[in-house]
Amino acid sequence: MEPFALPPGARLTWLVGPPGAGKSTFIGSAAHGFRRVVELNDMLGPLVGPPRIRKGILEANGRLVDLIRRIERHEDNRCLSALLIVVGLAPESAIFPLSEDEVVWLLLPPLDRWRLQLYERPVNRGGAENYDDYCYSETWYARLVHWLGREGVHRLDVPFEQSRVGRVATETP
C-alpha cells in the first residue's frame, strides 16, 4: 500500500493513536483521498470539554465506533464514499474484529519522538485544553504497540516536522 493511500475496498478507515501522536495534524495536512472525515473528539467535545470530563470517554468512543458502523452499513448509505474516522483511543474490543471493508491506520511515532510531541503539547491553546494525563497516555502507547501485526492494521509513517512540536494542529509553524 502506498503511504496514506486509501486501501482498496475499504469503506471505514479507523485512525487510532495515543494523545500527542499527531492525528489532528495528519488529517489537517491533507484529505488523504477521503471526502468524508469525522473526529470522535469533535463529536464529544461540547459534552466533555468545558467540565474536563475524563471518566467514561473510552466507553463513549467504543459506542461511537458501533454507531458509526451501524450508520455506514445501513443499506441506504452503502453508496457513500469511504469514511476516515479519527478515533484516538477506543477499547480494542470495539475496534476488533475488523470487517473485510475496514482497516486501522495506527499513528504510532517512535517512542522518543512521541514523548517529545506529547510532553511539549501546549495546554489550553487552540481553543481547547489538551489532554495532559501523561501516565494514561504512556499506558496507551504500550497497548497500541501490541496492535502492530494484527490483520488490517497499518502503521503510518508520517514525516517528523520539528517545527510542529509545541503547537496545536490548527497553528501554522
Secondary structure, 3 states (H helix, E strand, C coil): CCCCCCCCCCCEEEEECCCCCCHHHHHHHCCCCCCEEEEHHHHHHHHHCCCCCCCCHHHHHHHHHHHHHHHHHCHHHCCCCCEEEEEECCCHHHHCCCCCCEEEEECCCCHHHHHHHHHCCCCCECCECCCCCHHHHHHHHHHHHCCCCCCCEEECCCCCCHHHCCCCCCCCC
